[in-house]
Amino acid sequence: MPNLSERQKTLLMLIIRDYIDSAQPVGSKRLAERYRLNLSSATIRNEMAALTEMGYLRQPHTSAGRVPTEEGYRCFVGEMVNSAELPQTVQHTISHQFRQSRPQLDQWMTLAASVLAAHSQGVSVVAAPHVESTKFKRVELISTQGRQVLVLVVMGGEVSQQILTLAEPVAQERLSAAATRLNRLLAGQTAQAVSALTPPSDPLDHDILLLIAQDMRRIADASSGEIYTDGLTNVIGEPEFSESDEARKTLKIFEERSTLKNLLVRTSANSDVGALQVLIGGEGEYDDLRQCSLVVARYGAPGMATGALGVLGPMRMAYARTIPAVRFVADLLSNLVSDAIEN
């Protein structure tokens, strides 16, 4: 914090923490009593006046205490962004939840949104990774009953399950042989390459190949960054959004998914996977976010499939909980996506 003494720095941190908890302007008397500072109220008032003059605090009313400015929040975040961590018990709980989920992209995205909203008490926003090329891994054919066959197609981080009804019953031995042929033919192929193949002459292989091509096109089309959100009710009741106009503007962002996606992409576009950014008050670019902060991180496998996730809340958000939650879930998703692609 440039130009701040250690005492001013300590007072600024305490004021911001207190305001985050209470949503009430913080006065010198409250600071002295609550934190048992070895300072007089007069000394605290003088330091608060200096912090106000430097632009870190503001006074809503003449007789009121102080509240942080955007610059004050930026200093606060800068001090704790690299040190805040989730408790080990919370990390283990979140990791267990992901291990228990099905290994499917939409399951991971939904769970990530739910976990972030719960641990930050803000609104979570998760953009599914954009996959540059969905590649075929393997197909499994399992006879179920009569003419029906369960078709399992593994591609990228996705597992597709469909029931195919054949013209006549086919023995499991023949199904397994067809799967072997197709796995050999399609190994490592992209959705575009699979669709361009000349269908095999064998009717069974032909039908299965058409189904695989259809599935791969669907997954490739769906991997353009679908948006998942959770926790909107967490912020609508906050004092900052008690006025209908501010609540309406916040709701509008979540109603317009393209705007939300653009916000995440623009914020994280030039950052590395795993890098975390904090957007405070819209940073002069987003007028509808002037009462908000956004903590966002990029995740995924660089050069193969990456997405972005974050938490939106009032500028008075609990950064100490939100920042490590966003970082941890981003790292966890990066590992899941990378493993899915490699395996």
Backbone hydrogen bonds in HBPLUS format (Angstrom, degrees):
<---DONOR---> <-ACCEPTOR-->    atom                        ^
c    i                          cat <-CA-CA->   ^        H-A-AA   ^      H-
h    n   atom  resd res      DA  || num        DHA   H-A  angle D-A-AA Bond
n    s   type  num  typ     dist DA aas  dist angle  dist       angle   num
A0009-LYS N   A0005-SER O   2.88 MM   4  6.12 158.2  1.93 152.8 159.4     1
A0010-THR N   A0006-GLU O   2.94 MM   4  6.12 161.1  1.97 147.7 152.2     2
A0011-LEU N   A0007-ARG O   2.96 MM   4  6.18 164.6  1.99 151.4 155.4     3
A0012-LEU N   A0008-GLN O   2.89 MM   4  6.04 158.9  1.94 147.7 153.6     4
A0013-MET N   A0009-LYS O   3.01 MM   4  6.25 161.9  2.04 151.1 155.5     5
A0014-LEU N   A0010-THR O   3.03 MM   4  6.27 159.1  2.07 149.7 155.3     6
A0015-ILE N   A0011-LEU O   2.88 MM   4  6.07 161.7  1.91 153.1 158.1     7
A0016-ILE N   A0012-LEU O   3.03 MM   4  6.20 164.6  2.05 151.9 155.6     8
A0017-ARG N   A0013-MET O   2.99 MM   4  6.17 162.9  2.02 147.7 152.8     9
A0018-ASP N   A0014-LEU O   2.89 MM   4  6.01 161.4  1.92 149.7 155.1    10
A0019-TYR N   A0015-ILE O   2.89 MM   4  6.06 157.9  1.94 147.7 154.0    11
A0020-ILE N   A0016-ILE O   2.90 MM   4  6.05 154.2  1.96 149.7 156.4    12
A0021-ASP N   A0017-ARG O   3.15 MM   4  6.39 151.7  2.23 143.1 149.9    13
A0022-SER N   A0018-ASP O   2.94 MM   4  6.12 157.5  1.99 151.4 157.7    14
A0023-ALA N   A0019-TYR O   2.78 MM   4  4.99 155.6  1.84 135.1 142.0    15
A0026-VAL N   A0066-ARG O   2.85 MM  40  5.15 167.7  1.87 145.7 142.0    16
A0066-ARG N   A0026-VAL O   2.78 MM  40  5.15 156.6  1.83 140.5 132.9    17
A0031-LEU N   A0027-GLY O   3.16 MM   4  6.45 161.6  2.20 150.0 155.0    18
A0032-ALA N   A0028-SER O   2.98 MM   4  6.19 168.0  1.99 153.0 155.9    19
A0033-GLU N   A0029-LYS O   2.98 MM   4  6.15 161.6  2.01 153.6 158.3    20
A0034-ARG N   A0030-ARG O   2.83 MM   4  5.75 167.1  1.84 153.8 158.3    21
A0035-TYR N   A0031-LEU O   3.11 MM   4  5.80 163.5  2.13 143.8 148.9    22
A0044-ILE N   A0040-SER O   3.03 MM   4  6.35 161.5  2.07 152.3 157.5    23
A0045-ARG N   A0041-SER O   2.83 MM   4  6.03 158.1  1.87 147.5 153.7    24
A0046-ASN N   A0042-ALA O   2.97 MM   4  6.23 156.1  2.03 146.9 153.0    25
A0047-GLU N   A0043-THR O   3.02 MM   4  6.31 157.8  2.07 149.0 154.7    26
A0048-MET N   A0044-ILE O   2.84 MM   4  6.06 155.1  1.90 151.9 159.6    27
A0049-ALA N   A0045-ARG O   2.88 MM   4  6.08 149.9  1.97 145.7 154.0    28
A0050-ALA N   A0046-ASN O   2.99 MM   4  6.28 149.6  2.08 141.5 149.8    29
A0051-LEU N   A0047-GLU O   2.89 MM   4  6.20 156.3  1.95 148.2 154.3    30
A0052-THR N   A0048-MET O   2.92 MM   4  6.11 144.8  2.04 140.5 150.3    31
A0053-GLU N   A0049-ALA O   2.91 MM   4  6.16 154.1  1.98 144.2 151.4    32
A0054-MET N   A0050-ALA O   2.98 MM   4  6.26 143.5  2.12 143.8 153.6    33
A0056-TYR N   A0051-LEU O   2.95 MM   5  5.45 152.0  2.03 168.0 161.6    34
A0055-GLY N   A0052-THR O   3.04 MM   3  5.12 154.1  2.11 102.1 110.3    35
A0069-THR N   A0056-TYR O   3.09 MM  13  5.42 158.5  2.13 130.1 127.4    36
A0058-ARG N   A0067-VAL O   2.85 MM   9  5.53 149.6  1.94 158.1 167.9    37
A0067-VAL N   A0058-ARG O   2.90 MM   9  5.53 155.3  1.96 155.0 163.3    38
A0064-ALA N   A0061-HIS O   3.06 MM   3  5.03 152.5  2.14 102.8 111.4    39
A0072-GLY N   A0069-THR O   3.06 MM   3  4.95 116.3  2.48  91.7 107.5    40
A0073-TYR N   A0069-THR O   2.99 MM   4  6.37 157.9  2.04 154.0 158.8    41
A0074-ARG N   A0070-GLU O   2.95 MM   4  6.24 153.6  2.02 147.0 154.8    42
A0075-CYS N   A0071-GLU O   3.07 MM   4  6.35 155.8  2.13 147.0 152.3    43
A0076-PHE N   A0072-GLY O   3.00 MM   4  6.26 158.2  2.05 147.7 154.2    44
A0077-VAL N   A0073-TYR O   2.83 MM   4  6.07 166.8  1.85 158.7 160.8    45
A0078-GLY N   A0074-ARG O   2.89 MM   4  6.02 157.6  1.94 144.7 151.6    46
A0079-GLU N   A0075-CYS O   3.05 MM   4  6.27 139.4  2.23 143.5 152.9    47
A0079-GLU N   A0076-PHE O   3.20 MM   3  5.31 130.7  2.46  96.2 108.7    48
A0080-MET N   A0076-PHE O   3.32 MM   4  6.66 146.1  2.44 144.8 152.9    49
A0081-VAL N   A0077-VAL O   2.81 MM   4  5.44 132.9  2.03 160.1 165.5    50
A0083-SER N   A0080-MET O   3.18 MM   3  5.17 146.0  2.30 100.4 110.4    51
A0084-ALA N   A0080-MET O   3.08 MM   4  5.82 153.8  2.15 159.2 157.5    52
A0090-VAL N   A0087-PRO O   3.01 MM   3  5.33 121.4  2.36 105.2 119.4    53
A0091-GLN N   A0087-PRO O   3.02 MM   4  6.40 159.7  2.06 155.6 162.0    54
A0092-HIS N   A0088-GLN O   2.93 MM   4  6.17 161.0  1.97 152.8 157.2    55
A0093-THR N   A0089-THR O   3.03 MM   4  6.23 153.6  2.10 141.8 149.0    56
A0094-ILE N   A0090-VAL O   2.98 MM   4  6.22 166.6  2.00 156.4 158.8    57
A0095-SER N   A0091-GLN O   2.95 MM   4  6.11 167.6  1.96 152.4 156.4    58
A0096-HIS N   A0092-HIS O   2.94 MM   4  6.04 155.0  2.00 144.2 151.1    59
A0097-GLN N   A0093-THR O   3.04 MM   4  6.31 152.3  2.12 145.6 152.9    60
A0098-PHE N   A0094-ILE O   3.14 MM   4  6.52 154.2  2.21 152.1 158.1    61
A0099-ARG N   A0095-SER O   2.98 MM   4  6.27 152.5  2.06 147.1 155.3    62
A0100-GLN N   A0096-HIS O   2.98 MM   4  6.18 143.9  2.11 146.9 156.1    63
A0101-SER N   A0098-PHE O   3.21 MM   3  5.13 142.9  2.36  95.0 105.5    64
A0104-GLN N   A0102-ARG O   2.70 MM   2  5.56 139.3  1.86 109.3  96.2    65
A0107-GLN N   A0104-GLN O   3.08 MM   3  5.33 123.6  2.41 103.5 117.9    66
A0108-TRP N   A0104-GLN O   3.06 MM   4  6.42 157.4  2.11 156.2 162.9    67
A0109-MET N   A0105-LEU O   2.97 MM   4  6.23 161.1  2.00 156.2 161.3    68
A0110-THR N   A0106-ASP O   3.03 MM   4  6.07 165.4  2.05 143.1 147.2    69
A0111-LEU N   A0107-GLN O   3.02 MM   4  6.09 162.6  2.05 146.7 151.9    70
A0112-ALA N   A0108-TRP O   2.85 MM   4  5.98 157.0  1.90 146.7 153.5    71
A0113-ALA N   A0109-MET O   3.02 MM   4  6.25 160.0  2.06 150.0 154.4    72
A0114-SER N   A0110-THR O   3.05 MM   4  6.28 158.1  2.10 146.0 152.1    73
A0115-VAL N   A0111-LEU O   2.85 MM   4  6.03 166.8  1.87 158.3 161.3    74
A0116-LEU N   A0112-ALA O   3.02 MM   4  6.09 167.8  2.04 150.2 153.7    75
A0117-ALA N   A0113-ALA O   3.10 MM   4  6.18 161.8  2.13 145.5 150.6    76
A0118-ALA N   A0114-SER O   3.04 MM   4  6.19 158.7  2.08 147.3 153.4    77
A0119-HIS N   A0115-VAL O   3.01 MM   4  6.16 162.0  2.04 154.2 158.3    78
A0120-SER N   A0116-LEU O   2.99 MM   4  5.86 144.4  2.12 145.2 153.0    79
A0121-GLN N   A0117-ALA O   2.95 MM   4  5.35 140.0  2.11 134.2 142.8    80
A0123-VAL N   A0312-LEU O   2.83 MM 189  5.07 174.7  1.83 159.6 158.6    81
A0312-LEU N   A0123-VAL O   2.76 MM 189  5.07 164.2  1.79 151.9 154.7    82
A0124-SER N   A0230-ASP O   2.83 MM 106  5.27 152.2  1.91 154.9 161.5    83
A0230-ASP N   A0124-SER O   3.29 MM 106  5.27 144.4  2.43 130.7 133.0    84
A0125-VAL N   A0310-GLY O   2.89 MM 185  5.25 157.7  1.94 148.5 147.0    85
A0310-GLY N   A0125-VAL O   2.77 MM 185  5.25 144.5  1.89 152.4 161.5    86
A0126-VAL N   A0228-TYR O   2.80 MM 102  5.05 159.2  1.85 155.6 160.3    87
A0228-TYR N   A0126-VAL O   2.79 MM 102  5.05 155.2  1.85 147.8 156.2    88
A0127-ALA N   A0308-ALA O   2.75 MM 181  5.30 173.5  1.76 175.4 176.0    89
A0128-ALA N   A0226-GLU O   2.84 MM  98  5.23 169.7  1.85 153.1 155.6    90
A0130-HIS N   A0306-THR O   2.82 MM 176  5.59 158.3  1.86 145.1 138.1    91
A0132-GLU N   A0304-MET O   3.02 MM 172  5.69 173.8  2.02 165.6 167.7    92
A0156-GLY N   A0135-LYS O   3.16 MM  21  5.63 134.1  2.38 156.8 154.5    93
A0136-PHE N   A0189-GLN O   2.78 MM  53  5.41 163.2  1.80 155.5 159.3    94
A0188-GLY N   A0136-PHE O   3.21 MM  52  5.22 146.6  2.33 143.7 143.7    95
A0137-LYS N   A0154-VAL O   2.85 MM  17  5.40 145.8  1.97 162.2 156.0    96
A0138-ARG N   A0154-VAL O   3.30 MM  16  5.37 156.2  2.36 133.9 139.0    97
A0154-VAL N   A0138-ARG O   2.88 MM  16  5.37 175.8  1.88 167.9 168.9    98
A0140-GLU N   A0152-LEU O   2.83 MM  12  5.03 152.3  1.91 143.8 152.3    99
A0152-LEU N   A0140-GLU O   2.91 MM  12  5.03 173.4  1.92 155.0 157.2   100
A0142-ILE N   A0150-LEU O   2.94 MM   8  5.03 161.8  1.98 146.2 151.8   101
A0150-LEU N   A0142-ILE O   2.81 MM   8  5.03 165.0  1.83 158.2 154.0   102
A0144-THR N   A0148-GLN O   3.23 MM   4  5.82 169.7  2.24 150.1 147.8   103
A0148-GLN N   A0145-GLN O   2.99 MM   3  5.55 163.5  2.01 141.2 141.5   104
A0166-LEU N   A0147-ARG O   2.86 MM  19  5.19 174.5  1.86 147.7 146.2   105
A0149-VAL N   A0164-LEU O   2.84 MM  15  5.19 150.5  1.92 144.5 154.5   106
A0164-LEU N   A0149-VAL O   2.85 MM  15  5.19 168.7  1.86 153.9 156.4   107
A0151-VAL N   A0162-GLN O   2.74 MM  11  5.25 177.1  1.74 168.4 169.5   108
A0162-GLN N   A0151-VAL O   3.05 MM  11  5.25 155.8  2.11 140.8 148.5   109
A0153-VAL N   A0160-SER O   2.90 MM   7  5.07 160.5  1.94 143.5 150.1   110
A0160-SER N   A0153-VAL O   2.82 MM   7  5.07 169.4  1.83 153.7 155.0   111
A0155-MET N   A0158-GLU O   2.97 MM   3  5.42 170.3  1.98 160.5 163.7   112
A0158-GLU N   A0155-MET O   2.85 MM   3  5.42 161.8  1.88 143.3 145.7   113
A0174-ARG N   A0171-ALA O   3.13 MM   3  5.50 122.7  2.47 104.6 117.2   114
A0175-LEU N   A0171-ALA O   3.11 MM   4  6.47 153.7  2.18 147.5 155.6   115
A0176-SER N   A0172-GLN O   2.86 MM   4  6.08 160.3  1.90 155.3 159.4   116
A0177-ALA N   A0173-GLU O   3.14 MM   4  6.34 151.6  2.22 139.9 147.3   117
A0178-ALA N   A0174-ARG O   3.00 MM   4  6.24 154.4  2.06 145.2 151.9   118
A0179-ALA N   A0175-LEU O   2.95 MM   4  6.25 154.8  2.02 149.1 156.0   119
A0180-THR N   A0176-SER O   3.02 MM   4  6.26 152.4  2.10 143.9 150.9   120
A0181-ARG N   A0177-ALA O   3.07 MM   4  6.37 158.7  2.11 148.9 153.7   121
A0182-LEU N   A0178-ALA O   2.97 MM   4  6.20 166.8  1.99 153.4 156.9   122
A0183-ASN N   A0179-ALA O   2.87 MM   4  5.97 156.8  1.93 147.9 154.6   123
A0184-ARG N   A0180-THR O   3.12 MM   4  6.26 151.0  2.20 142.3 149.5   124
A0185-LEU N   A0181-ARG O   2.96 MM   4  6.22 152.7  2.04 146.4 154.5   125
A0186-LEU N   A0182-LEU O   2.85 MM   4  5.88 159.0  1.90 154.3 158.4   126
A0189-GLN N   A0186-LEU O   2.93 MM   3  5.41 166.1  1.95 146.3 144.3   127
A0194-VAL N   A0190-THR O   2.94 MM   4  6.19 160.9  1.98 155.0 160.0   128
A0195-SER N   A0191-ALA O   3.05 MM   4  6.22 160.2  2.09 146.7 151.7   129
A0196-ALA N   A0192-GLN O   3.18 MM   4  6.34 135.1  2.39 137.2 148.6   130
A0196-ALA N   A0193-ALA O   3.18 MM   3  5.13 129.9  2.45  92.9 106.1   131
A0197-LEU N   A0194-VAL O   3.24 MM   3  5.42 158.1  2.29 104.9 111.4   132
A0206-HIS N   A0202-ASP O   2.86 MM   4  5.99 157.4  1.91 157.5 165.2   133
A0207-ASP N   A0203-PRO O   3.00 MM   4  6.21 163.4  2.03 147.9 150.5   134
A0208-ILE N   A0204-LEU O   3.04 MM   4  6.28 166.3  2.06 155.9 159.7   135
A0209-LEU N   A0205-ASP O   2.88 MM   4  5.96 161.4  1.92 149.6 155.2   136
A0210-LEU N   A0206-HIS O   3.09 MM   4  6.33 159.7  2.13 150.5 155.4   137
A0211-LEU N   A0207-ASP O   3.17 MM   4  6.42 153.6  2.24 143.1 150.0   138
A0212-ILE N   A0208-ILE O   2.91 MM   4  6.21 157.0  1.96 152.9 159.5   139
A0213-ALA N   A0209-LEU O   2.89 MM   4  6.11 165.7  1.91 156.0 159.4   140
A0214-GLN N   A0210-LEU O   3.02 MM   4  6.17 156.0  2.08 142.2 148.8   141
A0215-ASP N   A0211-LEU O   2.96 MM   4  6.19 159.9  2.00 148.5 153.7   142
A0216-MET N   A0212-ILE O   2.90 MM   4  6.11 162.3  1.93 155.7 160.3   143
A0217-ARG N   A0213-ALA O   3.02 MM   4  6.20 155.8  2.08 146.6 152.7   144
A0218-ARG N   A0214-GLN O   3.06 MM   4  6.28 155.1  2.12 145.0 152.0   145
A0219-ILE N   A0215-ASP O   2.95 MM   4  6.25 160.1  1.99 152.3 157.1   146
A0220-ALA N   A0216-MET O   2.93 MM   4  6.05 161.2  1.96 145.9 151.6   147
A0221-ASP N   A0217-ARG O   2.91 MM   4  6.05 156.4  1.96 147.4 153.6   148
A0222-ALA N   A0218-ARG O   2.94 MM   4  6.09 143.2  2.08 140.9 151.4   149
A0223-SER N   A0220-ALA O   3.39 MM   3  5.32 152.9  2.47  95.9 103.6   150
A0234-ASN N   A0231-GLY O   2.86 MM   3  5.28 149.7  1.95 112.3 122.2   151
A0235-VAL N   A0232-LEU O   3.22 MM   3  5.94 149.0  2.33 116.6 122.2   152
A0236-ILE N   A0232-LEU O   3.39 MM   4  6.61 155.1  2.45 152.6 159.7   153
A0238-GLU N   A0235-VAL O   3.00 MM   3  5.24 160.4  2.04 111.2 117.6   154
A0241-PHE N   A0238-GLU O   2.90 MM   3  5.57 150.4  1.99 120.2 128.8   155
A0242-SER N   A0239-PRO O   3.14 MM   3  5.04 170.5  2.15 108.8 109.7   156
A0247-ALA N   A0243-GLU O   3.16 MM   4  6.45 166.6  2.18 157.1 161.3   157
A0248-ARG N   A0244-SER O   2.81 MM   4  5.90 154.8  1.87 146.5 153.6   158
A0249-LYS N   A0245-ASP O   3.10 MM   4  6.34 157.2  2.15 145.6 150.7   159
A0250-THR N   A0246-GLU O   3.06 MM   4  6.31 157.8  2.11 148.5 154.4   160
A0251-LEU N   A0247-ALA O   2.90 MM   4  6.10 164.1  1.92 153.3 157.8   161
A0252-LYS N   A0248-ARG O   2.89 MM   4  6.05 149.0  1.99 145.2 154.0   162
A0253-ILE N   A0249-LYS O   3.36 MM   4  6.65 146.0  2.49 141.1 147.3   163
A0254-PHE N   A0251-LEU O   3.04 MM   3  5.33 121.3  2.40 101.5 115.5   164
A0255-GLU N   A0251-LEU O   2.96 MM   4  6.25 133.1  2.19 146.2 160.4   165
A0255-GLU N   A0252-LYS O   3.21 MM   3  5.00 131.3  2.46  91.0 104.2   166
A0256-GLU N   A0252-LYS O   3.10 MM   4  6.25 144.9  2.22 147.4 154.6   167
A0259-THR N   A0256-GLU O   3.00 MM   3  5.45 125.9  2.30 109.4 122.5   168
A0260-LEU N   A0256-GLU O   3.15 MM   4  6.52 157.0  2.21 150.8 157.7   169
A0261-LYS N   A0257-ARG O   2.83 MM   4  6.03 163.9  1.85 154.7 158.6   170
A0262-ASN N   A0258-SER O   2.93 MM   4  6.03 159.0  1.98 141.1 147.3   171
A0263-LEU N   A0259-THR O   2.91 MM   4  6.12 149.6  2.00 144.1 152.4   172
A0264-LEU N   A0260-LEU O   3.10 MM   4  6.43 161.0  2.14 150.8 154.4   173
A0265-VAL N   A0261-LYS O   2.90 MM   4  6.12 170.6  1.90 157.8 160.7   174
A0266-ARG N   A0262-ASN O   2.86 MM   4  5.87 168.2  1.87 149.1 153.0   175
A0267-THR N   A0263-LEU O   3.06 MM   4  6.03 154.3  2.13 141.1 148.4   176
A0268-SER N   A0264-LEU O   3.03 MM   4  6.15 153.0  2.10 149.0 155.5   177
A0269-ALA N   A0265-VAL O   2.77 MM   4  5.35 123.0  2.10 146.9 158.3   178
A0271-SER N   A0268-SER O   3.11 MM   3  5.33 166.0  2.13 115.8 118.8   179
A0275-ALA N   A0272-ASP O   2.97 MM   3  5.34 160.4  2.01 127.7 132.9   180
A0274-GLY N   A0298-ARG O   2.78 MM  24  5.51 164.9  1.80 137.1 141.4   181
A0277-GLN N   A0296-VAL O   2.85 MM  19  5.40 165.6  1.87 164.0 168.8   182
A0296-VAL N   A0277-GLN O   2.90 MM  19  5.40 165.0  1.93 157.5 162.5   183
A0279-LEU N   A0294-LEU O   2.73 MM  15  4.95 168.9  1.74 153.3 155.3   184
A0294-LEU N   A0279-LEU O   2.75 MM  15  4.95 154.1  1.82 144.0 152.8   185
A0283-GLU N   A0280-ILE O   3.15 MM   3  5.79 154.1  2.22 122.8 124.3   186
A0281-GLY N   A0292-CYS O   2.72 MM  11  5.21 148.0  1.82 160.1 171.0   187
A0285-GLU N   A0282-GLY O   2.84 MM   3  5.58 162.5  1.88 133.0 134.0   188
A0286-TYR N   A0282-GLY O   3.26 MM   4  4.60 155.2  2.33 117.7 124.7   189
A0289-LEU N   A0286-TYR O   3.04 MM   3  5.45 156.3  2.10 110.8 118.4   190
A0290-ARG N   A0287-ASP O   3.28 MM   3  5.49 158.4  2.33 117.5 115.6   191
A0292-CYS N   A0289-LEU O   2.88 MM   3  4.92 163.2  1.91 112.4 117.2   192
A0315-MET N   A0291-GLN O   3.02 MM  24  5.85 143.2  2.16 138.4 132.2   193
A0293-SER N   A0313-GLY O   2.86 MM  20  5.62 155.7  1.92 151.8 156.1   194
A0313-GLY N   A0293-SER O   3.07 MM  20  5.62 159.2  2.11 159.7 165.2   195
A0295-VAL N   A0311-VAL O   2.97 MM  16  5.30 163.4  2.00 151.6 154.2   196
A0311-VAL N   A0295-VAL O   2.83 MM  16  5.30 145.4  1.95 144.0 155.4   197
A0297-ALA N   A0309-LEU O   2.85 MM  12  5.63 158.9  1.89 166.2 172.9   198
A0309-LEU N   A0297-ALA O   2.96 MM  12  5.63 160.4  2.00 162.7 169.2   199
A0299-TYR N   A0307-GLY O   2.98 MM   8  5.48 164.5  2.00 138.5 141.8   200
A0307-GLY N   A0299-TYR O   2.96 MM   8  5.48 155.9  2.02 141.5 148.6   201
A0301-ALA N   A0305-ALA O   2.72 MM   4  5.23 147.9  1.82 156.0 155.8   202
A0304-MET N   A0301-ALA O   2.95 MM   3  5.49 158.3  2.00 142.1 144.1   203
A0305-ALA N   A0301-ALA O   2.97 MM   4  5.23 160.4  2.01 145.2 151.5   204
A0317-MET N   A0314-PRO O   2.82 MM   3  5.25 129.1  2.08 130.4 127.6   205
A0319-TYR N   A0317-MET O   2.95 MM   2  5.65 122.5  2.29 110.6  94.1   206
A0321-ARG N   A0318-ALA O   3.08 MM   3  5.64 144.7  2.21 113.2 122.3   207
A0322-THR N   A0318-ALA O   2.92 MM   4  6.06 168.8  1.93 156.9 160.6   208
A0323-ILE N   A0319-TYR O   2.94 MM   4  5.54 163.9  1.97 141.8 146.6   209
A0325-ALA N   A0321-ARG O   3.26 MM   4  6.26 148.5  2.37 140.1 149.2   210
A0326-VAL N   A0322-THR O   2.92 MM   4  6.12 164.4  1.95 162.0 165.0   211
A0327-ARG N   A0323-ILE O   3.04 MM   4  6.23 167.3  2.06 154.0 157.8   212
A0328-PHE N   A0324-PRO O   2.89 MM   4  5.91 162.1  1.92 144.0 149.1   213
A0329-VAL N   A0325-ALA O   3.03 MM   4  6.13 171.8  2.03 152.1 154.5   214
A0330-ALA N   A0326-VAL O   2.99 MM   4  6.01 155.2  2.05 145.6 153.1   215
A0331-ASP N   A0327-ARG O   3.02 MM   4  6.23 159.8  2.06 148.0 153.0   216
A0332-LEU N   A0328-PHE O   2.92 MM   4  6.15 156.9  1.98 148.3 155.3   217
A0333-LEU N   A0329-VAL O   2.88 MM   4  6.05 163.2  1.91 150.4 154.2   218
A0334-SER N   A0330-ALA O   2.92 MM   4  6.10 151.5  2.00 144.4 152.9   219
A0335-ASN N   A0331-ASP O   3.08 MM   4  6.37 156.3  2.14 147.3 152.2   220
A0336-LEU N   A0332-LEU O   3.04 MM   4  6.36 158.0  2.09 147.4 153.7   221
A0337-VAL N   A0333-LEU O   2.85 MM   4  5.99 170.8  1.86 157.5 159.5   222
A0338-SER N   A0334-SER O   2.95 MM   4  6.00 163.0  1.98 146.9 152.3   223
A0339-ASP N   A0335-ASN O   2.92 MM   4  6.01 162.4  1.95 147.3 152.3   224
A0340-ALA N   A0336-LEU O   2.95 MM   4  6.10 157.1  2.00 145.9 152.6   225
A0341-ILE N   A0337-VAL O   3.02 MM   4  6.24 153.4  2.09 147.5 154.2   226
A0342-GLU N   A0338-SER O   2.98 MM   4  6.17 160.9  2.02 150.8 156.1   227
A0343-ASN N   A0339-ASP O   2.89 MM   4  5.87 150.3  1.98 147.6 155.2   228
